[in-house]
């Protein structure tokens, strides 16, 4: 069973490499170009989705609330220095090269 699976994976890899070489040598055709654009669009959509979910998870972790609508009422109950420090720390993490 394992040799059959390895044979199939090897054949798929060889076909992929051959197709990639052909694509690099001759360039994409019209339909191939559409599929490449579709794949890039889908990947970009998933990247945006995961980025947004990451922001929501970070907000949930830092502020202690899952609902963004209650964030304002939650912000009234935390000390003032956390309201100042959380965005400042986010900015420092996002821009480490200040020199």
N, C-alpha and C positions, 0 to 999 in steps of 0.2 A: 504494500500500500504506500509506503513512504517513497519508494523509488518511482511509482507512478506520479505521485504528487510533485516530486522534484523534477521529473521529466516535463510535466506540464508547466511548472514555473519556469524552467529553463527555456522551453519553447516560447512561452509568452515573453520572456525577457529578450530573447533573440529577435522576435518579431517586433517588439517595441524599439530595440536598437536599430533595426533595419528601417523601420518607419521614420524614426528620428533622423537618421542619416539622409534618407530620401527627402524629408521635409527641409533639412538644412541645405541640401544640394540644389533642389529645384524650387524651393519656396512654397508657401501654401497656395492652394487653389481657392476658388471662391467659397466653396462649401466648407473646406477646411478652415478658412479664415473665419467664417461664421461660427463654427464650433469652437475655435480658439477664443473668439470674443465672448461667446456664451460661457465658456469655462471660466474666463477671467471675471466676468460679471457675477457669476455664482460665487466664486471664491471671494470677491470683494464684498458681496452681500453678507456672507458668513463672517468675514473679518469684522465688518461693522456691527453685526449682531453680537459677536463675542466681545467686542470692545465695550458695547453698551452694557452687556451682562456683567462684565468685569467692573465697570463703574458702579453699577447697582450693588454688586457684592461688596465692593470697597466701602460704599456709603453705609451699607448695612453693618459691616464690621466696625467702622470708625464711629458712626453715630448711634449704633445700637437700635436702629429701626429699619424695618423692611419697606414701609410705606413712605414714599417720598412726600405725600400730601401731609403727613404728620411731622415732617422734618422741621417745619417752622415752629410748631409748638414744642418740639423736642429741643430746638436750639435755644428757646427761651429759658429752659431749665438747666443748661450746662453752664459752667463758669465761663467768663468772658475770654480768658486766655486760650481756651480750646477753640473758640470761634475764630480767634486770631491765628492760632498756631496750625490748625489743620490745613487751611489753604496755603499758608506759608511753607509748610513742610511739603505739600504737593508740588508747589512751584520749585522748591529746592531739589526735589527728586527729578522733576521733569527737565530742569536746566542745571546740570551739575558743573558745566564749564562757564564760570562767571568771569574768568580772566580775559 
